[in-house]
Amino acid sequence: MIGPSFGDEVLAAGLAGLPFSWSEEGVIYDPALSDAERARIEAVVAAHDPEQPASPPVPALISDRQFAQALAAMGVITRPEALEFVKRGEVPAALQAAIDAIPDPDERFAADMQVSGATTFERAHPSTLALAHALGWSDAQMDDLWRSAAGL
């Protein structure tokens, strides 16, 4: 039996985009799958708990206040930095260091503009992705940040 969290588990295992599908009854494999791909999928199926609920959706957009407050709650920036960020647009040191580490000057400029001036942050925006990469964060970590921020 396949439960609602299976899609999350497929994504977490890096298997999205492979030619297979599933329903509550089980997994349907495309003949084009290699033995190695099929084995990776079967490992996810074996570890799957059909009673586990699916993760809540990742919001596409959060406010600058939500972004700063979530980062402060995570300990990435301090509470005073979060307040200065929202009140005056002062970029916290940890974020500025990540921005400065973006190798491409155009991406670095875009990320700096976004962080210092945006009133909303889009999860799928290229500057958000560049900043996440510079911070060394995975997609799952960014999704968790967005979910957490949306609840604030």
N, C-alpha and C positions, 0 to 999 in steps of 0.2 A: 504494500500500500504506500502511496506517495502523498505526503501532506503538504500544507501551505508553505513551509519553509524551504522546500526543495530548490526552488529557483534561487534563493539567497545562497544556498550551499553550492549550487552549480557555479554561480558568479564567484564566490569566494575561492573555489578550486581552480578558477581560470579556465573553465570549460565552456563559457558562453560562446556561441557562434558555431559550435560543432554541430554536425547534422544529426540531431536526435531530438526527440520530443517525449513528453510524458503526460500521463493523466493519472487519476487516482488509482487506476488499476496497475500501473507500472510504466516502464520505460520502453520506448520504441526506438530501435537503433537503425540508422541508415547503413546500408551495405558499404558505403564509402569510408566508414570509420576504420581506422587502423586497429590492430589488436591492442596497441598501447593506449590509444584513446578510449577504446571500449573498457579496458582495465581501469583507467582513471575514473570513468563514469561509474563503473560497478563499485569502486571503492567508496564513492560518494553515496551511492544507493545503500551499500552495506552499513554505513555509519549514520544514515538518515533516521531521524525520529519523526514519524508521521504526526505525532501529537504536538510537536514544536510549532508555535505560531510563526507566521511570516513576520519579517521585520517591517516596521512602519515605513511608509514611503519617504524618500528623501525629498524635502521641499526644494523647489527650484530656486527660491529666493529667500534671503534673510536680511534684516536691517543691519545697519552698522552697529547699532546698540546691541542687538542680539549677538552679532559676531564678536564684539569686544567682551561682552559679559560671559559668553561661553568660553572664550580664550582665558579669561581671568579665572573662571570656575575650574578650568583644567590645569591652571598653574602655568600656562604658557607666558602670560603677561601678568603683571600685578594689578590689583584693583585700582590704585592711583593711575597707572598707565591706561587702564581701560577708560577711566573717567576723562583723562586728558585727550584720549583718542576720540571719544564721542563729543566732548565739549569743544575741542579746538582743532581736531584733526591731526594731533601730534602722533606720529607713528611710533608705537612701542619699539624698544631696542631689538627685541627678538625678531619682530617682523621686518624691521629695517635691515637687520643682518641677513635675513633670508632673501629679501629683495636684492640687496647688494651682491648676493652670491649667484644670482641668475646670470648665466654667461652671455646670453644674447642681449645686446644693448637695447634693441627695440622691445623685447619681452620685458626686460628689466624696467624700462621707462613706463610701459603699459601697466605693469604690476604696481610700480610706485604711484602712478596716477590713480589707479583704482583704490589702493589701500589708503592713500592720503586724502582722497576726495569723494569717494563713493558714499552714498547714503543707503545703498542696498548692495548686496553681494549675491551674484548668481553662481550656483554650484558648478555649472558647466562652462562658465566663461573661461577663455584661454588664460587670462591673467590669474584666475583662481587656481587653475591647474598648474601654472608655472610656479606660483607661490607654494602650493602643496608639495610639488616636487623639490623645491629649494629647501623646504622644511623637513624633507625626508619622510613625508607622510604618505601612507597608502590611500587608495580610493576609499577603502573601508573606514579609515580614520577620518577622512574628510566627510564621508556620509554621516558618521556618528556625530561629528561636530555640528553639521547642519541640522540633524535631528534634535540634538540637545539644544541648540540655539533657538530653534523654532518653538520650543516649549517654554522659553523664557519671556 
